[in-house]
Amino acid sequence: MGLASQEAVHQFKALMDQASQKDIQDVLVESVNVHQGYVVETLERFLKAREGNVSKAHKMLVDSLQWRLQNGIDDILAKPIIPTNFYRGVRDSQLIGLSGYTREGLPVFAIGAGLSTFDKASIHYYVQSHIQINEYRDRVILPAATKRNGRYIGKCVKVLDMSGLKLSALNQIKLLTTISTVDDLNYPEKTITYYIVNVPYIFSACWKVVKPLLQERTKLKVRVLQGGGREELLKIMDYSSLPHFCRRDGSGSGSGSGSGSGTGYLTDNCYSLDHPFHQELYSYMKQLSGIQEPIEPAKQGSIHVEVPSGDHEGVELHRTLESELMKLRTRKSLSESLEKVKIKD
């Protein structure tokens, strides 16, 4: 069980049980959207996120439950971003999708970290969409994977494509910090491994800065693969579950999903709103909302989610990364200016 020892779990659970009926702690028992019936596993996740410290894990969970209540997170899937054409713009600029499953049944999420532009909507729409994908993963994708495999599956793997990463990523620091803060404080330990592929030089420079700032438990989850990572990823998943950017020939052909891997998606671009994952997610949200697609292209107001600004490791990490990116940008500008200088005898 690692950092989340049996004794620590018992202590954590005792703290939750001591609360009065009106106290926030009791929300955990009622909030199936948080634990899906696996309360102990949820306590373990928060314990691991706080290095096994029971009191810190308890505060983290209480703060997260308060955040959910104050921001209406339990109802967020009933608030789709409309109309469809506007939501398509969000999907085309915030690249994420479900490409399939590992042979152990874990969902494989692909993320276009290098090519996401976040330039088609306000920051609130992107935060809203990110949380909706998180909630759909936890309420629908993971429970379905648990049922299909006959054992509890509460985590996923992520494949991050760094193709196209540029120094202009500095302009997205605020949004990326907001999203990572939401994940760190409210969806801890949901990813078992981060596979990073197609890394350009700029990533290597950034990684040298970021790596020393990460906790050991996080660093152990990161694996930087050579090239597109196809060879390594095929050790844990079938071809049909590979993200499209990991397929050497770029085709969507391939064998079936194989034993224990779940249903593989054959559509190439899992970022697209036309992909089965996003079609199912969007239909699910519209069904919950009970609304019909508006005739006029009027946008639904985005949801403003308050993001805690507490003392957490991600804040300092992003400040340092921002500083280093600025240095790299300055060096690049200087280098380009020097290239234009002609020396005469």
Summary of the structure (lengths in Angstrom):
residues: 345
radius of gyration: 21.3
end to end distance: 71.3
largest distance: 85.4
contacts: 1041
relative contact order: 0.14
helix: 53%
strand: 8%
